[in-house]
Amino acid sequence: MIAAIFFYLFAILSVISAVMVISARNPVHAVLFLILTFFNAAGLFVLLSAEFLALLLIIVYVGAVAVLFLFVVMMLDVDFAELKAGFIKNAPVGALIGGVVLIELVALFIAHGFEIGASGAVQTAVPSTGSGLDNTTALGLVLYTKYVYFFQAAGLILLVAMIGAIVLTLRHKEGVKRQSIPAQVARNPKTAIEVIQVPSGGAILPTAEGKG
């Protein structure tokens, strides 16, 4: 009974905060409501005995992604009037899709009932074999044994995507001196040191290599 109460509490707060994300006038408030949505979703994961996913949601999304969104919104001068205009323009399509999803959810609940004990059919994340493994250990055993190749492939895809994003956004400015490692390694004492006889009261004029 207590688990059902917390489930409905987290679920209702998640829906309300998700609606506030897209309806808030202030973008900073929208990001804060997004963080509240993540916290409620983490609570739902805890009720499903998926503590690892709950902490991952808080650490990764709340601690990194949402904070990044908040800093970007606060630092960049974004024309939110134009964004609102685009939202209003696409509102009918979004309302249509939302209505279809709502009809599907209502049909699902009508078909399977609204019993509070319906969540008992959901399998827990930890196998009930008496092995004494917690959620994180059981997930690690499955991830690094049965799905190890898929895990490595996903990491490789993310690495390629990261390198591609860096290459596509990197722009070299002309006139800026850059480090050349082969040129540094090929230097010898004759090219690295230059002895200049300066007369008394004279000045050293910069060479072509020393400009910039």
Secondary structure, 3 states (H helix, E strand, C coil): CHHHHHHHHHHHHHHHHHHHHHHCCCHHHHHHHHHHHHHHHHHHHHHCCCHHHHHHHHHHHHHHHHHHHHHHHHHCCCCHHHHHHHHHHCHHHHHHHHHHHHHHHHHHHHHHCCCHHHHHHCCCCCCCCCCCCCHHHHHHHHHCCCCHHHHHHHHHHHHHHHHHHHHHHCCCCCCCCCCCHHHHHCCCHHHHCCCCCCCCCCCCCCCCCCCC
